[in-house]
Amino acid sequence: MPQLPPLPESFDRRAAMPIVERYCFLNHAAVAPICAAAAAEIERFAREARDHAYLTGHWYRRAEETRALAAALIQASPEEVAFVKNTSEGIAFVANGLAWRPGDEVISTAVEYPANVYPWMDLQKRCGVRHIMVPERNGRIDPEEIIAAITPRTRLASLSHVEYASGFRHDLAKISAACRAKGALFCVDAIQTCGALPVNVRAMGIDFLSADGHKWLLGPEGCGIFYCRKELLGALQPEIGWMNVVNSSDYANYDFTLRPDARRFECDSYNIPGVLALGAAIKLLLDVGIELVWARVLALTDQLCEMLAAKEYAVFSSRRAGEQSAIVSFTHPRHDLNKIVVDLEKQDIIVALRGGRLRASPHFYNTEDDLHRLVDALP
């Protein structure tokens, strides 16, 4: 059975993730518990907003610290990172910001989360853009099928780094290289990978990336990040508000010059408690080390697959090298899977049902005991 790398001695599991006091939480691919550091930032903001309003004047300066941390997490520069409300907003920046032409093509897969489907369906309806959806076959999407779908009319490929139901992980570098060779852009929904495994936007050839903070980043809902490669900042028409411009704090000077960096996509006031909490959560992950985070997640999911097989559950997720993720999708032909989810929750064991299969998604702070607790409770 794969060896689980130890946590750093400085990491106090219970202090960092208080949820472990009660729950065996294995559903980070849905809405994860926020870490204690993120909760402390929200509480601090509430106290300061109550007692001092904006008189302290430091919140927006501290937001820039979060931007730098987010950039470090995905190997970008801070000038390429904007704050968004959620993953959908970042994808919408691309869908609504590019100058589309009738006959343009967008490639995604047939098993995407709806946030990466409906914007392209809308373009098909409004602009005559053709939306091509590559099928899943036995839990995998062959990268060669995606590459074969790229034509001279392909304007954009938009994929989830990891598919939410199956846990299949795409070879982004391979697909992005094919896109670039044909002059197509590459957009990535990274909500199922940011915080769980290393993401390098440059090495992976990503043009646009969006990810909310409420899953693997261990932050709150309603605050995420959007990455736009610096060479493409001028290629997207942003939603316009009062903050997009270079002199946004000079209210009476109407100089409609957009900011030269990714802040041009930030049209209005920040979700300050969300931004500060997200920064604290990302710092926790960076302090632990994203390589160690991924090593532990990979070991945990490998162990879980072995334990499930021993109990005659069929693992649907691809576990081929390079295709594994933090998600394990599994099933059993003789059991009521809905009932299993409910019965497990009564025992404070949290998993999900997605795509007609059970889905477990452990994070780095989970333990082998958590896996045994889950598998022992399965019928």
Secondary structure, 3 states (H helix, E strand, C coil): CCCCCCCCCCCCHHHHCHHHHCCEECECCCCCCCCHHHHHHHHHHHHHHHHHCCCCCCHHHHHHHHHHHHHHHHCCCHHHEEEECCHHHHHHHHHHHCCCCCCCEEEEECCCCHHHCHHHHHHHHHHCCEEEEECCECCECCHHHHHHHCCCCEEEEEEECECCCCCCECCHHHHHHHHHHCCCEEEEECCCCCCCCCCCCCCCCCCEEEEECCCCCCCCCCCEEEEECHHHHHHCCCCCCCCCECCCCCCCCCCCCECCCHHHHCCCCCCHHHHHHHHHHHHHHHHHCHHHHHHHHHHHHHHHHHHHHHCCCEECCCCCCCCCCCCEEEECCCCCHHHHHHHHHHCCEECEEECCEEEEECCCCCCHHHHHHHHHHCC
